[in-house]
């Protein structure tokens, strides 16, 4: 089955073709960073209009790169939420129209389920087992991005238990806001991580929030205040900015790792998967690989290019549900606020 995936939940237009036999065929992402930079954040109406301009050209480009035509597509998957309602409607409308014209099924995909399952797409053994109808080994998922920071217990595809989540800022959001406090341009998170590479460890020390009490919830807003005070009272040189960035990154990475360890202990699972934009962070990857090695566990990440929003994860998640016989009706429906625990399960045999 060849599935076309369309992602338009926020400020990136993503399109991909995924084959349940051969895996990912081709994918393309268009980022709107330059469009929104002058405003210091995403402007929803501008995001929607740019998705209108970019979605169809990206579909043509992706199909051409995969050596396919629309006639070769067996199903269409699209992000239906959570996200910006206008942006979601663009992708949903295109997907539904295309599926109707080709007389193939379409499936609405939960954006965070796409992120959650993305690491399995890059694991040939897990991917083959899923498409053969076998359930994955239960695992803990850390979903960590600009909009979400969650720990989820995964008992199967569509069988999700929320273990913990942020009570305020998501980790990626905290990266962006902290970068802005220190004068870095939008989007600041990746730039903060880059200058942290030049920072000296231990020059500044920030708290590891909510790790001194039991539980799996997160809170990152207080870290911003600590950075603000440290930056305000410093000489504000490039070297100091790098040292503060390093201390901030270390605090976030340590906090995420501590909570992941607790989640593995609480569930008894031996597998951890990490996805979302912050999952591309080099220091976080190193820390969680160390954690897994110490515990005899396995940790998986998608390739860095598939950590941020993309059509590949939507095509993959959609393919699993289309294979199971699930599909959407002919209406164009989106759900800007969508609880992942409400998703129907995909019935698979235990391996």
C-alpha positions in Angstrom: 0.0 0.0 0.0 1.4 3.4 -1.0 0.1 6.2 1.2 0.5 9.9 0.6 0.9 11.9 3.9 0.1 15.6 4.3 1.1 17.6 7.4 -0.1 21.2 7.8 -0.7 21.6 11.5 1.4 24.8 12.1 4.1 26.5 10.1 5.7 23.7 8.1 4.1 22.1 5.0 5.2 18.4 4.9 4.4 15.8 2.2 5.6 12.2 1.9 5.0 8.9 0.2 5.2 5.8 2.3 5.1 2.3 1.0 4.1 -0.5 3.5 6.5 -2.8 1.7 9.5 -0.6 0.8 9.2 2.1 3.5 9.6 5.8 3.0 9.8 6.7 -0.7 10.2 10.4 -0.7 9.4 13.4 1.5 9.7 17.1 1.4 9.2 19.9 4.0 8.7 23.6 3.4 9.4 25.7 6.5 7.7 29.1 7.0 10.4 30.4 9.4 11.4 33.3 7.1 7.7 34.3 6.7 7.1 34.5 10.5 10.5 35.8 11.6 9.6 39.5 11.4 6.7 38.9 13.8 8.7 36.8 16.3 6.3 33.9 16.2 3.7 32.1 14.0 0.9 34.2 12.6 -2.0 31.7 12.0 -3.6 33.5 9.0 -0.3 33.8 7.2 0.5 30.2 8.0 -2.8 29.0 6.4 -2.3 31.1 3.3 1.2 29.8 2.8 0.0 26.2 3.1 -2.5 27.0 0.3 0.4 28.1 -1.9 2.8 25.2 -1.0 0.8 22.0 -0.5 0.0 21.1 -4.2 3.5 22.0 -5.5 5.0 19.8 -2.7 2.7 16.9 -3.6 3.8 17.1 -7.2 7.5 17.4 -6.2 7.3 14.4 -3.8 5.5 12.1 -6.2 8.0 13.0 -8.9 10.9 12.2 -6.6 9.3 8.9 -5.7 8.8 8.1 -9.4 5.0 7.8 -8.9 1.9 9.5 -10.2 -1.4 10.1 -8.4 -2.7 6.9 -9.9 -0.2 4.9 -7.9 -1.5 6.2 -4.5 -3.6 3.7 -2.5 -4.6 6.0 0.3 -4.2 9.5 1.7 -3.3 10.5 5.3 -3.6 14.0 6.7 -3.0 15.7 10.0 -6.5 16.6 11.5 -5.2 17.9 14.8 -4.1 19.2 17.2 -2.9 22.4 15.6 -4.0 25.7 14.1 -7.5 25.3 12.7 -6.9 27.2 9.5 -3.7 25.4 8.7 -5.3 22.0 9.5 -8.2 22.8 7.2 -5.9 23.4 4.2 -4.3 20.0 4.5 -7.5 18.2 5.2 -9.3 19.9 2.3 -6.6 18.9 -0.1 -6.3 15.4 1.2 -10.1 14.8 1.1 -10.4 16.2 -2.4 -7.5 14.1 -3.7 -8.8 10.9 -2.1 -12.2 11.5 -3.5 -10.9 12.2 -7.0 -8.8 9.0 -6.9 -11.5 6.9 -5.2 -9.1 5.8 -2.5 -9.6 5.9 1.3 -8.4 8.8 3.4 -7.5 8.8 7.1 -7.3 11.6 9.7 -4.1 11.3 11.7 -3.4 12.7 15.2 -0.3 14.9 14.9 1.2 13.6 18.1 0.6 10.0 17.2 2.6 10.7 14.1 5.5 11.9 16.2 5.1 9.0 18.7 5.3 6.3 16.0 8.0 8.0 13.8 10.9 6.2 15.5 9.4 2.9 14.6 9.4 3.8 10.9 13.2 4.0 11.0 13.5 0.5 12.6 13.2 -2.0 9.8 12.4 -4.9 12.1 9.7 -3.0 14.0 8.2 -1.6 10.8 8.0 -5.1 9.1 6.4 -6.6 12.2 3.8 -3.8 12.4 2.8 -4.3 8.7 2.7 -8.0 9.3 0.0 -7.4 11.9 2.1 -7.8 15.1 1.9 -5.3 17.9 5.1 -3.5 18.9 6.8 -4.2 22.2 5.3 -1.8 24.8 7.3 1.3 25.3 7.5 4.7 26.9 7.4 7.6 24.5 8.8 11.0 25.3 7.1 13.6 23.0 9.1 16.7 23.3 8.6 19.7 21.0 7.7 23.4 20.9 4.1 22.6 21.6 4.2 19.5 23.7 6.2 17.8 26.4 4.6 14.5 27.4 5.5 11.0 28.7 3.2 8.4 27.2 2.9 4.7 28.0 2.3 2.9 24.7 0.7 -0.6 25.0 0.0 -0.7 21.3 -1.0 1.4 18.3 -3.9 3.5 19.6 -3.4 2.3 23.2 -1.9 5.3 25.0 -1.7 6.3 28.6 -0.6 9.8 29.5 2.0 9.4 32.3 3.0 13.0 32.7 3.0 16.3 30.9 4.2 19.9 31.2 2.1 22.1 33.5 3.2 25.3 31.7 5.7 25.7 28.9 6.8 22.8 26.6 10.5 22.2 26.5 10.9 23.5 23.0 8.8 26.6 23.9 11.1 27.2 26.8 14.1 27.0 24.5 12.6 29.6 22.2 11.5 31.9 24.9 14.8 31.7 26.7 16.7 32.4 23.5 14.5 35.5 23.0 15.3 36.7 26.5 19.0 36.7 25.6 18.5 38.5 22.3 18.7 35.6 19.9 16.5 35.9 16.7 13.4 33.8 15.9 13.3 30.8 16.1 15.7 30.9 19.0 15.7 27.3 20.2 18.0 25.8 17.6 20.4 28.8 17.9 20.5 28.5 21.7 21.4 24.9 21.4 24.1 25.8 18.9 25.8 28.4 21.1 25.5 26.1 24.1 28.1 24.0 22.3 30.6 26.8 23.1 29.4 27.2 26.7 31.4 26.1 29.7 29.7 23.5 31.9 29.1 24.5 35.5 29.7 28.3 35.1 26.0 28.8 35.8 23.7 26.3 37.6 20.0 26.2 37.2 17.4 24.1 39.0 16.1 20.8 37.6 12.4 21.7 38.1 10.0 19.2 39.7 12.7 16.5 40.1 12.7 17.0 43.9 9.2 15.5 44.2 7.6 12.3 43.0 5.6 12.3 39.7 6.2 12.5 36.0 4.9 16.1 35.2 7.2 18.8 34.0 7.5 22.6 34.5 9.9 24.8 32.5 8.6 28.3 33.1 10.7 28.8 36.2 13.9 28.2 34.2 13.1 31.2 32.0 13.0 33.4 35.1 16.3 32.0 36.3 17.9 32.7 32.9 16.4 36.2 32.9 17.9 37.1 36.3 21.3 35.5 35.4 21.4 37.4 32.0 20.3 40.7 33.5 23.0 40.6 36.2 25.8 39.5 33.9 28.2 41.4 31.6 26.0 40.1 28.6 29.0 39.1 26.5 28.9 36.4 23.8 30.9 34.1 26.1 28.4 34.6 29.0 25.5 34.0 26.7 27.0 30.7 25.7 27.7 29.7 29.3 24.1 30.5 30.3 22.8 28.6 27.2 24.8 25.6 28.2 23.5 25.7 31.8 19.9 26.1 30.5 20.3 23.2 28.1 21.9 21.0 30.8 19.0 21.7 33.1 16.3 20.8 30.5 18.2 17.6 29.4 18.8 16.4 32.9 15.1 17.0 33.8 13.9 15.1 30.8 16.3 12.2 31.5 15.3 12.0 35.2 11.6 11.8 34.3 12.2 9.2 31.6 14.0 7.0 34.1 11.1 7.3 36.4 8.6 6.5 33.6 10.6 3.3 32.7 10.6 2.3 36.4 6.9 3.0 36.8 5.8 1.0 33.7 8.5 -1.7 33.8 9.0 -1.2 30.1 12.5 -1.6 28.7 12.1 0.5 25.5 12.1 4.3 25.3 11.3 6.2 22.1 11.9 10.0 21.7 10.4 12.3 19.1 9.5 15.9 18.4 11.7 18.8 17.5 13.7 18.7 20.7 14.5 15.1 20.0 17.0 16.3 17.5 19.1 17.9 20.3 22.5 16.3 20.4 23.0 16.5 24.2 19.6 15.0 24.9 20.3 12.1 22.6 23.6 11.4 24.3 22.1 11.6 27.8 19.3 9.2 27.0 21.6 6.7 25.3 23.6 6.7 28.5 20.5 6.2 30.5 19.4 3.3 28.4 22.8 1.7 28.6 22.8 1.9 32.4 19.4 0.3 32.6 19.8 -2.4 30.0 17.1 -0.6 28.0 16.7 0.4 24.4 16.2 4.0 23.2 15.1 5.0 19.7 15.0 8.3 17.9 13.8 9.2 14.4 16.5 10.7 12.1 16.9 14.4 13.0 15.2 15.5 9.8 12.1 13.6 10.9 12.0 15.0 14.4 10.3 18.2 13.4 6.9 18.3 11.7 6.9 16.2 8.5 4.6 14.3 6.2 6.5 11.0 6.6 5.3 10.5 10.1 1.7 11.2 9.0 1.9 8.8 6.1 3.3 6.1 8.3 0.7 6.5 11.1 -2.0 6.7 8.4 -0.8 3.5 6.7 -1.0 1.5 9.9 -4.6 2.6 10.4 -5.6 2.2 6.7 -4.2 -1.3 6.7 -6.4 -2.0 9.7 -9.5 -0.9 7.7 -9.9 2.5 9.4 -10.7 5.5 7.3 -12.4 8.9 7.4 -15.8 9.9 5.9 -16.1 12.3 3.0 -16.4 15.3 5.3 -13.5 17.7 5.9 -13.1 17.5 9.7 -10.3 18.8 11.9 -9.9 18.8 15.6 -7.6 21.6 16.8 -7.7 20.3 20.4 -7.6 16.5 20.3 -6.9 14.2 23.2 -4.8 11.3 22.0 -6.3 8.9 24.5 -9.6 9.1 22.5 -8.0 7.4 19.4 -9.4 4.0 18.4 -6.9 1.1 18.9 -5.4 -0.7 16.0 -6.0 -4.4 16.7 -2.7 -6.2 16.2 -1.5 -9.7 17.4 1.0 -9.8 20.2 4.4 -10.8 18.8 
